[in-house]
Each structure stands twice: as C-alpha cells, then as structure tokens.
Amino acid sequence: KDILAEEIEHESWFLELIYGRPSGHMRRKYSGERPHTRKHSRALDMA
C-alpha cells in the first residue's frame, strides 16, 4: 500500500516537473519537495 502511494506521488511529481505546474494530487510544503512517503523517507532525513 505504501509503495503504491509512493509511486503515485512520483508520477504526480514528474508531471509537475514536465508541465511546470502543480498536478493537484498532493499539496507539498514547497515547490519541488521530494515525493516520498514519510515512512520511507526517514532514512533520507538522517543523511
């Protein structure tokens, strides 16, 4: 379930990147925020 949600976020992030506008799928804190689920991004935050 978490992996599917993360894949959907990656797709929406990619569309935002290509078209230069928010996809409307998920509101991010700032433009370009990485599309990872909180559960899977903890390791990235520790780096």
Secondary structure, DSSP 4 states (H G I P E B T S, - for coil): -HHHHHHHHHHHHHHHHHHSS--SS---SSTT-----HHHHHHHHH-
